[in-house]
Amino acid sequence: MDSKYEAVGKENQPRNLSNLKVKEIKLCTEKSSKTNGSHTSSNDSDQHNINETFAENLQETRKLLPVYAVRNRLIEEVKRNNTMILIGETGSGKTTQLPQLIHEHSLEGFKAIAITQPRRVAAITLAMRVAAEMNTEIGSIVGYCVRFEDVTSPKTKLKYLTDGMLLREAVADPLLKRYSFIILDEAHERTVNTDVLFGIVKLAQKERSEKKILPLKVIIMSATMDVDSFRKYFDECPVVYLEGRTHPVTIYHTKMKQDDYQYAAVCTIFQLHVSTPANHDFLVFLSGQEEIETIMNNINQVAKESQGPPIKVCPLYAGLPAMKQLQVWKKTPAGMRKIVLATNIAEASVTIPHIKVVIDTGVVKERTWCTSTGAERLRVRACSQAAAWQRAGRAGRTAHGAAYRLYTAHDFAARHAYNTPEIVRCPLAATILLLIATGLDPVTFPLIDPPPEDSIHASLLLLKELGAIDNEADPKLTVLGKKMTAFPIDPKYSKILLCASEYNCLEEALSLVAILSSENVFYVPIQKREEALKVKQKFVSPLGDHITLLNVYKAYCKAPLKKQWCKENYLNHKNLSYAHEIRHQLLSVCQRLNMTVTSCGTALDQLLKCLLSGLFTNCAWARSGGGTAFVGGGKYVTASGAAASIHPASVLFAVRPPHPALLYTELLHTRRSYLVTVSAIQPQWLLQVAPDYARRCRGNR
């Protein structure tokens, strides 16, 4: 790798405004050259009583943020406009400070301020940070609401919540009357929920105006976004630019294209390691868990013979156990360098303290959905320019930083400016069900980027087959559909729970749906792979992965020392604990619906049939003759006619002979198509559980 980089100077990211037809409103500040060591949250940020000294330090920190210097002008713009777009650089303080400024001026009146976030971790950590700054207990004036966790009270005025939770509130209250301000943050991420929420809020604002109800003020915020599209969508609303960041960041690009970005990342780490002070921690962006673990091993090997200070490597990805994730935020001992290897979860959701150097490989793992096969394609691709700016901004949170991009300036210029909106590449059944429940037409609903027609049609067809709507042309919720909207989970899973009483297995169905709604519970480190797989055998069921997961959950519930038990059995305590919380919430919904909790005991066929009632579109049949078998599990064909094999992580992967029929949770395409989380079923079950669907899909086999 060429060791030299091209520097492009202290970076204030470009705003791509060449097509903007209106005069810009700029809120300019001077960059602070001070390094503020107290900028990070307290390690005990979940404590309820914040001491006065800490609160005073936080107040001093607030004054160093760019937003603080222009707070009066910003409030003037908020008062003047019912809708506005606020562009503020990463680290400017817009997310934590603007809601506080609105509250300090009592602009929200007797209502509340909602601040949305695409990710639950961001909603929780931001709420805790703001509560600490306001010297109040979390859940009082400041609270948060994420799926299966509501930490708010009647006193709550600043409510941080995920996009999905505000969408669910809109089902019961389409006008969102409990709020006078809605701040839509991280708008550039363009998740499905974010895009739908834009439309919900826009319609609520218009209807409240027409009905002479208290006006709803809307603020759309981002560090990087397609300003022209958003401004046009929100009726030519004004755009306010908050210039300046807490600390500047210098950007470097490689002079030559790097064919192996993983190798380039390791080389860059050690080139900088020997020339950078020990207290400068590194953040390296990679695409996924496998890459992170591979490079972590490489770093540890090279570090044994390398010069420079000792190294502490900390991985950060969604499926990592909580105790491992906490290492990222722990203070590094003096004279040691921390190197964080992270996925794009670190782009905007979390702020990692003391990061001075960002190394950006420029890649991201993205999912797309095929409407014809039902397969989700998982591929590594170049991240957008907007994502690259977000990543670079992580280096300027506590001091002057630097970002090293492992791709050329020409490559960067050729990339898409923004991420492809999730709504045009993902399944929409859950979203469409919420829209119908809110009384909106999913076909005519206003979106910035409308999804493909075949995606809408496929989702409506699925909802019809699940029994949630009466027809596809003019869909209305059925009695079953109304009950399905009470569950904050995928419609397929809510159908399973609603059918569980019929199969006398609600006890088991609740546990299984909860664990399927969480992240992966198995933790298989590369260094101890054989030992982890050996331990897993104690939970394995010959019926497949679903019953294996149920066995894991039952054993977890019985374990007295759960954290230690999870560690010994290579299981993710955080995800199992989360699944336990999910189950509790789902049980509460079932009780509200007067459902009786019964157990099928050892009659596990009943549980598998119940799973089939919601996942009937997820069946695959063994192919006999005419084709070359894949390694592991033989060759299968799905109801849509797609060929696939059992995923190597499945307990049925090496079973011979292959089962005649399988039920799977996910069809994933990487280099080939895989059936993920599978169970063996009897071919005739589909005809018993979903006869109309079974007859229609016979022709594809």
Buried (B, 14 or more C-beta within 10 A) or exposed (E): BEEEBEEBEBBEBEBBBEEEEEEEBEBEBEBBEEEBEBBBBBEEBEBEEBEEEBBEBBEEBBEBBBBBBBBEBBBEBBEEBBBBBBBBBBBBBBBBBBBBBBBEEEBBEEBBBBBBBBBBBBBBBBBBBBBBBBBBBBBBBBBBBBBBBBBBEEEBBBBBBBBBBBBBBBBEEBBBEEBBBBBBBBBBBBBBBBBBBBBBBBBBBEEBEEEEEBEBBBBBBBBBBBBBEBBEBBEEBBBBBBBBBBBBBBBBBBEEEBEEBBBBBBBBBBBBBEEBEBBBBBBBBBBBBEBBBBBBBBBEEBBEEBEBBEBBBBBBBBBBBEEBBEBBBEEBEEEEBBBBBBBBBBBBBBBBBBBBBBBBBBBBBBBBBBBEBBBBBBEBBBBBBBBBBBBBBBBBBBBBBBBBBBBBBEBBEEBEEBBBBBBBBBBBBBBBBBBBBBEBEBBEBEBBBBBEEEBBEBBBBBBBBBBBBBEBEEBEBBEBBEBBBBBBBBBBBBBBBBBBBEBBBBBBBBBBBBBBBBBBBBBBBEEEEEEBEEBBEEBBBEBBBBBBBBBBBEBBEEBEEBBEBBBEBBBBBBBBBBBBBBBEBBBEBBEEEEBEBBBBEEBBBBBBBBBBBBBBBBBBBBBEEEEEEBEBBBBBBBBBEBBBBBBEBBBBBEBEEBBEBBBBBBBBBEEEBBBBBBBBBBBEBBBEBBEEBBEEBEEEB
